[in-house]
Amino acid sequence: MNNDSKDISRAAREAGVVGAGGAGFPTHVKLQARADTVIANGAECEPLLANDQAVMVSRTGELVEGLELAARAVGANRRVIAIKAKRGAVISHLQSRAGTQAAEIFKLADYYPAGDEQEMVREVTGRRVPEAGIPPEVGVVIQNVETLVNLARAMQSIPVTRRVLTVVGEVGKAQVVEAPLGMMASDIIRACGGLTCESPVLYIGGPMMGEVKESLDTPVTKTTSGLFVLPADNFLLQKRSIPMRHILRQAQSACTNCMQCTEACPRYLLGHRLRPHKIMNAVTLGLSYQSDVVMESFLCMFCGMCEYACPLWLSPRRIYFEIRAGLMKNGIRYPRVEKEYEDHPMRKYRRTQGERIVRRYELAAYAGKTELKIIPLETSRVRLPTRQGTGSPAIPLVKEGDRVTLGQVIGEIPEGHLGARLHASITGKVTYCGPDAVEIQG
């Protein structure tokens, strides 16, 4: 790395920048790679989310600046903003504000999961990321659009203390908001007009890869892209709330090995050896006799297409998740094998549009109601989890009773570990400090 690259990576580290797309991988580590192409990921393929679109419209200048910084850091000469072709108004805005010299606009087809890194590499560059591999292995670095905005601000010594997210569902008004990190979902919902249903349930993230939360008092983190408030009887919630023991019984008694889950799997269609129907069969026959199939769990990105495609609503994804967690806990990793990859001949014909997902999961009533305008919110109380993304939790640098100011470093990356710094998102007094979180009262 040259000095310029080190300065950019160092600024990202000091500002606590992580991937805002959902995984939360520390950006300062990602910028230490070498690549010829940097892609700003503006696909936003999860249905009903609009925060990335709002960022591209409202913060175009910082987005382009962050893209240029990322390109300089990794030595790339190609800069691309990838966005779905159907976002015509956003594309026109980018073209008028960013210009073709600042970045190339690549128009993606309308399908889920177009925002997946391996899908994006294949579409934009024609290259193939190997099984269990990452884009830098083929000369590509991908950053979410909000991550790039945060990178531009990091060079101005502005740390990550806020998050842009979509609030949708059973709320007074669906909005894109910018909230201080650690702000409670319940406070954000009140700011959006309050609840409009009885027995509300909070769902964090997008419909396909999100998760159900037990309480509305769940704090916003650096990776929170959406707050969905849904009635308890919503089909999506019922599907996501099925206990694992019941999922295993379903796999053993109901799966017919029809292969529809595998035929819809994006990684399988890219030529990877990932076969969701096989894991269902392995559950029935005994996992100990299916070691090759069990190891395929490392190739799953948990996009949820197997659940969507299954005519019986079974969940290979949940089984893969549990198996991989167990393997990793025991120190087992995927054995990389060099091989040639070929797209499945039906890959482009088995794509699923977001509108179909919305209808199937009974979310159509909430579609098309969110303006691409970012509404800033404030709060007097925050709970900041020490783990804000991939890696180890930050080590708190404060104690109960301390006074902190907005932007102050309150958590440091453990020595020799992967992680991200944590900064105070409001000015106030520390009312709780533990290994799991820091609470501040304004």
C-alpha positions in Angstrom: 0.0 0.0 0.0 1.2 3.5 -0.8 1.0 6.4 1.7 -2.2 7.7 0.2 -3.9 4.2 0.5 -2.7 3.9 4.1 -4.2 7.4 4.9 -7.6 6.5 3.5 -7.6 3.1 5.2 -6.5 4.7 8.5 -9.2 7.3 8.3 -11.9 4.6 7.8 -10.5 2.8 10.8 -10.5 5.8 13.0 -14.1 6.8 12.0 -15.4 3.2 12.6 -16.7 2.7 9.0 -18.2 -0.7 8.3 -20.1 -2.1 5.4 -23.6 -0.6 5.6 -25.1 -3.1 3.2 -25.7 -5.6 6.0 -22.6 -7.7 6.7 -20.8 -4.9 8.5 -17.3 -5.9 7.4 -14.7 -3.3 8.6 -14.0 -1.0 5.6 -10.4 -0.2 6.6 -9.6 -3.9 6.1 -11.4 -4.1 2.8 -9.5 -1.0 1.5 -6.2 -2.9 2.0 -6.9 -5.1 -1.0 -5.7 -4.4 -4.5 -8.2 -4.3 -7.3 -8.8 -2.8 -10.7 -12.5 -2.1 -10.2 -14.5 -0.5 -7.4 -18.3 -0.9 -7.5 -20.7 1.3 -5.5 -23.5 -1.1 -4.6 -26.8 0.7 -5.1 -28.9 -2.3 -6.1 -31.0 -2.3 -3.0 -32.6 -5.6 -4.1 -34.4 -6.3 -0.8 -38.1 -5.4 -1.5 -39.6 -2.2 0.1 -36.3 -0.7 1.2 -35.5 2.8 -0.1 -32.6 4.1 2.0 -29.9 3.4 -0.6 -31.9 5.2 -3.3 -32.4 8.2 -0.9 -28.6 8.3 -0.2 -27.8 8.3 -3.9 -30.2 11.2 -4.5 -29.5 13.3 -1.4 -25.7 12.7 -1.0 -24.5 12.3 -4.5 -21.4 14.4 -4.1 -20.2 12.5 -1.0 -21.0 9.2 -2.8 -18.8 10.1 -5.7 -16.1 11.4 -3.4 -16.1 8.2 -1.4 -16.0 6.1 -4.6 -12.9 8.0 -5.8 -11.3 7.5 -2.4 -12.0 3.8 -2.4 -10.6 3.6 -6.0 -7.4 5.4 -4.9 -7.0 3.2 -1.9 -7.1 -0.1 -3.8 -5.5 1.2 -7.0 -8.5 0.8 -9.2 -8.9 2.6 -12.5 -12.6 1.6 -13.1 -15.3 3.2 -10.9 -18.9 1.9 -11.2 -22.2 2.8 -9.6 -24.4 -0.3 -9.9 -28.1 0.3 -9.8 -31.2 -1.4 -11.1 -32.3 -0.1 -14.5 -35.9 0.4 -13.3 -34.7 3.2 -11.0 -34.9 5.7 -13.9 -35.3 8.9 -11.8 -32.3 8.0 -9.6 -30.2 7.1 -12.6 -31.0 10.4 -14.3 -30.1 12.3 -11.1 -26.8 10.5 -10.9 -26.0 11.1 -14.5 -26.7 14.8 -14.1 -24.8 15.3 -10.8 -22.0 12.7 -11.0 -21.2 12.8 -14.7 -19.7 10.0 -16.8 -16.1 11.0 -15.9 -16.7 10.5 -12.1 -18.2 7.1 -12.4 -19.8 4.7 -14.8 -23.5 3.9 -14.3 -24.1 0.1 -14.7 -27.8 -0.8 -15.0 -28.7 -4.1 -13.4 -31.6 -6.3 -14.2 -34.6 -6.2 -11.8 -34.2 -9.4 -9.8 -33.3 -10.6 -6.3 -30.5 -10.8 -5.2 -28.9 -8.4 -7.7 -27.1 -6.8 -4.8 -25.2 -9.9 -3.8 -21.5 -9.3 -4.3 -20.9 -12.4 -6.4 -23.9 -11.7 -8.6 -22.7 -8.1 -9.0 -19.1 -9.1 -9.9 -20.5 -11.5 -12.6 -22.9 -8.9 -14.1 -20.6 -5.9 -14.0 -17.2 -7.5 -14.9 -18.1 -10.9 -16.3 -15.7 -12.5 -13.8 -16.6 -15.3 -11.5 -15.8 -15.3 -7.7 -14.8 -18.8 -6.7 -16.6 -20.9 -4.1 -16.2 -19.5 -0.6 -14.2 -16.6 -2.2 -14.5 -12.9 -2.1 -14.5 -10.2 -4.9 -10.9 -9.0 -4.3 -9.7 -12.4 -5.4 -10.8 -11.4 -8.9 -9.8 -7.8 -8.7 -13.0 -6.2 -7.6 -13.9 -4.3 -4.4 -17.6 -3.6 -3.7 -18.9 -1.0 -1.2 -22.4 -0.1 -0.3 -23.3 3.5 -1.3 -23.8 4.7 2.3 -20.4 3.1 3.2 -18.8 5.3 0.6 -20.6 8.4 2.0 -19.2 7.5 5.4 -15.7 7.0 3.9 -15.9 10.5 2.4 -16.8 11.9 5.8 -14.1 9.9 7.5 -11.5 11.8 5.5 -13.0 14.9 7.1 -12.5 13.3 10.6 -16.3 12.7 10.9 -17.0 9.3 12.6 -19.9 7.1 12.0 -22.6 8.0 14.5 -25.8 7.9 12.5 -27.5 5.4 10.2 -29.9 6.0 7.2 -32.7 3.4 7.2 -36.2 2.7 5.9 -39.2 2.5 8.3 -42.2 0.8 6.7 -45.2 -1.3 7.6 -47.8 -0.6 10.3 -46.6 2.9 11.0 -48.2 6.3 10.6 -46.0 7.2 7.7 -43.4 5.1 5.9 -40.2 7.2 5.7 -36.4 7.1 5.1 -34.9 8.4 8.3 -31.4 9.1 9.6 -31.2 8.1 13.2 -28.4 8.2 15.8 -26.8 4.8 16.3 -28.3 3.2 19.4 -31.7 5.0 19.0 -34.5 2.6 20.0 -36.8 1.3 17.3 -39.8 2.3 19.4 -38.6 5.9 19.4 -38.1 5.9 15.7 -41.6 4.4 15.2 -43.1 7.2 17.3 -41.3 9.7 15.1 -42.9 8.1 12.1 -46.5 8.5 13.3 -46.7 5.6 15.8 -48.2 2.1 15.4 -51.2 1.4 13.3 -52.0 -2.1 14.4 -52.5 -4.3 17.4 -49.9 -6.9 18.4 -47.1 -5.3 16.4 -43.9 -7.2 15.8 -40.6 -5.7 14.8 -38.7 -7.1 11.8 -35.2 -5.8 11.3 -33.7 -5.7 7.7 -35.3 -6.7 4.5 -38.1 -9.3 4.0 -35.7 -11.9 2.6 -32.7 -11.7 5.0 -34.1 -9.9 8.0 -34.9 -11.2 11.4 -37.7 -11.0 13.9 -37.0 -9.1 17.2 -38.8 -9.8 20.4 -39.0 -6.2 21.5 -39.6 -2.8 19.9 -36.8 -1.5 22.2 -34.2 -2.8 19.8 -31.4 -0.3 19.0 -30.3 0.8 15.6 -26.8 -0.3 14.6 -24.4 0.5 11.7 -25.9 -2.4 9.7 -29.6 -1.7 10.3 -31.1 -1.1 6.8 -34.8 -1.3 7.7 -37.4 -1.4 10.4 -40.5 -3.3 9.4 -43.5 -3.2 11.7 -45.9 -6.0 10.9 -49.0 -7.5 12.6 -48.3 -10.7 14.4 -50.4 -12.7 12.0 -48.4 -11.7 8.9 -47.3 -14.7 6.9 -43.7 -13.6 6.7 -43.4 -13.3 10.5 -45.1 -16.7 11.0 -42.6 -18.3 8.6 -39.6 -16.7 10.3 -40.8 -17.7 13.8 -41.0 -21.5 13.2 -38.7 -23.2 15.8 -35.7 -25.2 14.5 -37.0 -28.5 15.9 -40.2 -28.1 13.8 -38.2 -27.1 10.7 -36.2 -30.4 11.1 -39.4 -32.4 11.5 -40.7 -30.7 8.4 -37.6 -31.6 6.5 -37.9 -35.2 7.5 -41.6 -35.6 6.8 -42.5 -33.2 4.1 -39.6 -32.7 1.7 -40.1 -34.5 -1.6 -36.7 -33.6 -3.1 -38.4 -31.7 -5.9 -35.3 -29.6 -6.3 -37.1 -26.3 -6.7 -35.0 -24.8 -3.9 -31.8 -25.7 -5.7 -33.1 -24.5 -9.1 -33.7 -21.1 -7.5 -30.5 -20.9 -5.6 -28.4 -17.9 -6.9 -25.1 -19.6 -6.0 -26.0 -22.9 -7.6 -27.0 -20.9 -10.8 -23.5 -19.4 -10.7 -22.0 -22.8 -10.9 -21.2 -23.4 -7.2 -21.7 -26.8 -5.6 -24.6 -25.7 -3.4 -27.7 -27.9 -3.5 -30.3 -27.0 -0.9 -32.4 -30.1 -1.7 -29.5 -32.3 -0.7 -29.3 -30.8 2.8 -33.0 -31.6 3.3 -32.3 -35.1 2.2 -29.3 -35.3 4.5 -31.4 -34.3 7.5 -33.7 -37.3 6.7 -30.9 -39.8 6.2 -28.5 -38.6 8.8 -26.0 -35.7 8.7 -23.0 -37.9 9.7 -23.3 -39.8 6.4 -23.5 -36.7 4.3 -20.2 -34.9 5.0 -19.9 -33.4 1.5 -23.4 -32.0 1.7 -22.9 -30.6 5.2 -19.8 -28.7 4.0 -21.9 -27.0 1.4 -23.3 -24.8 4.2 -20.2 -22.6 3.9 -21.4 -21.7 0.4 -24.8 -20.4 1.4 -25.3 -16.6 1.6 -28.7 -17.1 3.4 -30.6 -15.0 0.8 -33.8 -17.0 1.4 -34.6 -17.9 -2.2 -34.8 -21.6 -1.2 -37.6 -20.7 1.2 -39.3 -18.6 -1.4 -39.2 -21.4 -4.0 -40.3 -24.3 -1.8 -43.9 -25.2 -2.5 -44.2 -26.5 1.0 -42.5 -23.5 2.6 -39.6 -25.5 4.1 -36.4 -23.8 5.1 -33.0 -25.2 3.9 -31.6 -21.8 4.8 -32.2 -22.2 8.5 -30.7 -25.7 8.5 -27.6 -24.4 6.6 -27.3 -21.6 9.1 -27.4 -24.0 12.2 -25.0 -26.5 10.6 -22.4 -23.8 9.6 -22.5 -22.2 13.0 -21.8 -25.7 14.6 -18.9 -26.3 12.1 -17.3 -22.9 12.7 -17.6 -23.4 16.5 -15.5 -26.5 16.1 -12.9 -24.8 14.0 -14.0 -26.4 10.7 -13.6 -24.4 7.5 -14.5 -25.0 3.9 -11.8 -26.8 1.9 -11.2 -24.6 -1.1 -10.8 -26.5 -4.4 -9.6 -25.0 -7.7 -12.0 -25.7 -10.5 -13.7 -24.2 -13.6 -17.1 -22.5 -13.1 -19.9 -22.2 -15.6 -23.2 -20.5 -15.3 -26.3 -22.7 -15.2 -27.9 -22.4 -18.7 -31.1 -21.3 -17.1 -29.6 -18.7 -14.8 -31.1 -15.6 -16.4 -34.5 -17.2 -16.7 -34.9 -18.3 -13.1 -34.6 -14.8 -11.6 -37.3 -13.5 -9.3 -38.4 -9.9 -9.3 -39.0 -8.1 -6.0 -42.6 -7.5 -6.7 -43.3 -11.2 -6.7 -41.6 -11.6 -3.3 -43.7 -8.7 -1.9 -47.0 -10.4 -3.1 -46.0 -13.9 -1.8 -45.1 -12.6 1.6 -48.2 -10.5 1.9 -46.4 -7.2 2.0 -48.1 -5.5 -1.0 -50.1 -3.1 1.2 -46.8 -1.4 2.2 -45.3 -1.1 -1.3 -44.7 2.3 -3.0 -45.3 4.5 0.0 -41.8 5.7 0.8 -40.4 9.0 -0.5 -36.7 9.3 -1.4 -36.2 12.0 1.2 -34.0 11.5 4.3 -35.7 12.8 7.6 -33.2 13.4 10.4 -34.1 12.2 13.8 -32.8 13.0 17.3 -33.0 11.2 20.6 -32.0 11.7 24.3 -31.2 8.0 25.0 -29.1 5.4 23.1 -27.9 1.9 23.6 -24.8 1.2 21.5 -24.0 -2.6 21.1 -20.3 -3.1 21.2 -20.5 -5.4 18.2 -21.7 -3.3 15.2 -20.7 -5.7 12.4 -18.4 -8.5 11.4 -15.6 -9.3 13.9 -15.0 -8.9 17.7 -17.0 -6.4 19.9 -15.3 -3.1 20.6 -13.7 -2.8 24.1 -15.4 0.0 26.0 -13.1 3.0 26.9 -15.6 4.6 29.3 -17.3 3.7 32.5 -20.7 4.4 34.2 -21.0 8.0 35.2 -18.6 9.4 32.5 -19.7 12.4 30.4 -19.2 11.9 26.7 -19.6 14.1 23.7 -20.9 13.4 20.3 -18.3 11.6 18.1 -16.0 10.7 21.1 -14.4 7.3 20.8 -16.0 5.1 23.4 -15.0 1.6 22.1 -11.7 0.4 20.6 -10.9 -2.6 18.4 -9.3 -5.4 20.4 -5.6 -5.7 19.6 -5.0 -8.2 16.8 -8.7 -8.7 16.1 -11.1 -7.8 13.3 -13.6 -5.2 14.4 -14.6 -1.5 14.3 -14.3 1.5 16.6 -17.4 2.7 18.4 -18.2 6.4 18.9 -20.8 8.2 21.0 -23.8 9.1 18.9 -25.1 11.7 21.3 -23.7 13.9 24.1 -24.6 12.8 27.6 -23.8 10.6 30.6 -22.9 6.9 30.4 -25.6 5.1 32.4 -24.5 1.6 31.6 -21.2 0.1 30.3 -20.6 -3.5 29.8 -19.0 -5.9 27.3 -22.2 -6.0 25.3 -23.2 -2.4 25.1 -22.8 1.2 26.2 -25.9 3.3 27.2 -25.9 7.1 27.1 -28.6 9.4 28.5 -28.7 12.8 26.9 
